[in-house]
Amino acid sequence: MSGEPDIPREEEQRIDSRIIPVMREAVFMVQMILFRTLKENIALRYQERSGRHHTRLAGAVVNNLFGTHPSDPEVAEFARHNRELVEEELRGLAGRCSQLTPHLTDALRMQTICDNQEGIHSIPSLLMARALGILEEERPLPMPSTFMITVRQLAAEHGLVEPMQPSAGPQDDPS
């Protein structure tokens, strides 16, 4: 096992720049699903805390895992003041969200590929995921289209988007 997670090298993986925004949208959808799952889990474990606390803690964990900066300054402030709690939640992520680890693995890898295409270094997110036990290193990297379809299906299961309907084939054309 090498020191860095297995991700495609820049020379091996050039992506059409038109696909990057769509892939980023799929990564964001996985983040939303993780956020909702975490928020529900946190609400069950911290019933004495407010809904705002649950929301901020879940947001801080997702931002930390994906290496993103919160758009809400209150979430950033919360994360700074509750660093130990955020780290505790991160350490428990593998056990609490095990059903999402394949999707988190794919999303983190796709984010890294998109970032690489745009000159951003985001390997630390993969290294953190590995250390937290949520990076399935043996999992094959999906093709971008497969990743996006899988995420759409997952989002439909979580009620974030409408399920995809099969398109009518030529044999179904009434004309």
C-alpha positions as CSV (number, residue, x, y, z in Angstrom):
1,M,0.0,0.0,0.0
2,S,1.4,3.3,-1.0
3,G,1.4,6.5,1.0
4,E,-1.3,8.3,-1.0
5,P,-4.8,7.0,-1.9
6,D,-5.2,5.6,-5.4
7,I,-6.4,8.4,-7.7
8,P,-5.8,8.9,-11.4
9,R,-2.8,10.9,-12.4
10,E,-3.4,14.1,-14.3
11,E,-1.9,12.7,-17.5
12,E,-4.2,9.6,-17.3
13,Q,-7.4,11.4,-16.5
14,R,-8.3,14.5,-18.6
15,I,-11.9,15.4,-18.2
16,D,-13.9,17.5,-20.6
17,S,-14.3,20.8,-18.8
18,R,-18.1,20.8,-19.5
19,I,-18.4,17.7,-17.3
20,I,-16.8,19.2,-14.2
21,P,-19.7,21.4,-13.1
22,V,-22.1,18.4,-13.4
23,M,-19.7,16.2,-11.5
24,R,-19.4,18.9,-8.8
25,E,-23.2,19.0,-8.6
26,A,-23.2,15.2,-8.0
27,V,-20.5,15.6,-5.3
28,F,-22.6,18.3,-3.7
29,M,-25.6,16.0,-3.7
30,V,-23.6,13.4,-1.8
31,Q,-22.7,16.1,0.7
32,M,-26.4,17.0,1.1
33,I,-27.3,13.4,1.7
34,L,-24.5,13.0,4.3
35,F,-25.6,16.3,5.9
36,R,-29.2,15.1,6.2
37,T,-28.1,11.7,7.5
38,L,-25.8,13.2,10.1
39,K,-28.3,15.8,11.2
40,E,-30.9,13.1,11.9
41,N,-28.3,11.0,13.7
42,I,-27.1,13.9,15.7
43,A,-30.6,14.9,16.7
44,L,-31.2,11.4,18.1
45,R,-28.0,11.5,20.1
46,Y,-28.2,15.1,21.3
47,Q,-31.9,15.5,22.0
48,E,-31.2,18.1,24.7
49,R,-29.5,20.4,22.1
50,S,-31.4,22.7,19.7
51,G,-32.1,22.0,16.0
52,R,-29.6,24.8,15.2
53,H,-26.9,22.9,17.1
54,H,-27.7,19.8,15.1
55,T,-27.6,21.7,11.8
56,R,-24.3,23.4,12.6
57,L,-22.6,20.3,13.8
58,A,-23.6,18.3,10.8
59,G,-22.6,21.2,8.5
60,A,-19.2,21.5,10.2
61,V,-18.5,17.7,9.9
62,V,-19.4,17.7,6.1
63,N,-17.4,20.8,5.5
64,N,-14.4,19.4,7.3
65,L,-14.6,16.0,5.5
66,F,-14.8,17.6,2.1
67,G,-12.4,20.4,2.8
68,T,-14.9,23.1,2.0
69,H,-15.4,26.5,3.6
70,P,-18.9,27.0,5.1
71,S,-21.0,29.6,3.3
72,D,-22.6,30.5,6.7
73,P,-20.2,32.4,9.0
74,E,-22.1,31.0,12.0
75,V,-21.2,27.4,11.0
76,A,-17.5,28.5,10.7
77,E,-17.7,30.1,14.1
78,F,-19.5,27.0,15.5
79,A,-16.8,24.7,14.1
80,R,-14.0,26.8,15.6
81,H,-15.6,26.8,19.1
82,N,-16.5,23.1,19.0
83,R,-13.5,21.7,17.3
84,E,-13.3,18.7,19.7
85,L,-16.9,17.8,19.1
86,V,-16.5,18.1,15.3
87,E,-13.5,15.8,15.4
88,E,-15.4,13.3,17.6
89,E,-18.2,13.2,15.0
90,L,-15.7,12.7,12.2
91,R,-14.1,9.8,14.1
92,G,-17.5,8.2,14.4
93,L,-18.5,8.7,10.8
94,A,-17.5,5.3,9.6
95,G,-19.8,3.6,12.1
96,R,-22.7,6.0,11.9
97,C,-22.8,6.3,8.1
98,S,-21.4,3.0,6.9
99,Q,-24.2,2.7,4.2
100,L,-22.8,5.9,2.6
101,T,-19.1,5.0,2.5
102,P,-19.1,3.8,-1.1
103,H,-20.8,7.0,-2.2
104,L,-18.5,9.1,0.1
105,T,-15.5,7.3,-1.5
106,D,-16.7,8.1,-5.0
107,A,-17.6,11.7,-4.2
108,L,-14.3,12.5,-2.5
109,R,-12.4,10.9,-5.4
110,M,-14.5,12.8,-8.0
111,Q,-14.0,16.0,-6.1
112,T,-10.3,15.4,-6.1
113,I,-10.3,14.8,-9.9
114,C,-12.4,18.0,-10.5
115,D,-10.1,20.0,-8.2
116,N,-7.0,18.6,-10.0
117,Q,-8.5,19.7,-13.3
118,E,-8.8,23.2,-11.9
119,G,-5.4,23.3,-10.3
120,I,-6.6,22.8,-6.7
121,H,-4.8,20.4,-4.4
122,S,-7.4,18.4,-2.4
123,I,-5.6,15.1,-1.6
124,P,-5.8,16.0,2.2
125,S,-9.6,15.2,2.1
126,L,-8.8,11.7,0.7
127,L,-6.1,11.2,3.3
128,M,-8.5,12.2,6.1
129,A,-11.2,9.9,4.8
130,R,-8.6,7.1,4.8
131,A,-7.6,7.9,8.4
132,L,-11.3,7.9,9.4
133,G,-11.9,4.5,7.8
134,I,-14.4,5.8,5.2
135,L,-12.3,5.6,2.1
136,E,-12.8,2.3,0.4
137,E,-9.4,2.1,-1.3
138,E,-10.2,-1.2,-3.2
139,R,-13.3,0.3,-4.7
140,P,-12.9,0.8,-8.4
141,L,-13.2,4.4,-9.6
142,P,-16.5,4.8,-11.5
143,M,-16.7,6.5,-14.8
144,P,-18.1,10.0,-14.4
145,S,-21.5,9.1,-16.0
146,T,-21.8,6.1,-13.8
147,F,-21.0,8.2,-10.7
148,M,-23.6,10.9,-11.7
149,I,-26.3,8.3,-12.4
150,T,-25.6,6.5,-9.1
151,V,-25.8,9.7,-7.1
152,R,-29.0,10.7,-8.8
153,Q,-30.5,7.3,-7.8
154,L,-29.2,7.8,-4.2
155,A,-30.7,11.3,-4.1
156,A,-34.1,10.0,-5.3
157,E,-34.0,7.3,-2.5
158,H,-33.4,10.2,0.0
159,G,-36.2,12.3,-1.5
160,L,-33.9,15.1,-2.8
161,V,-34.8,14.6,-6.5
162,E,-37.6,12.9,-8.4
163,P,-36.7,9.3,-9.5
164,M,-35.6,9.0,-13.1
165,Q,-38.3,7.7,-15.4
166,P,-37.4,5.5,-18.3
167,S,-37.6,7.3,-21.6
168,A,-40.0,6.1,-24.2
169,G,-38.2,4.0,-26.8
170,P,-38.8,4.3,-30.6
171,Q,-41.2,1.3,-30.4
172,D,-43.3,3.3,-28.0
173,D,-43.6,6.3,-30.4
174,P,-47.3,6.7,-31.3
175,S,-46.6,8.3,-34.7
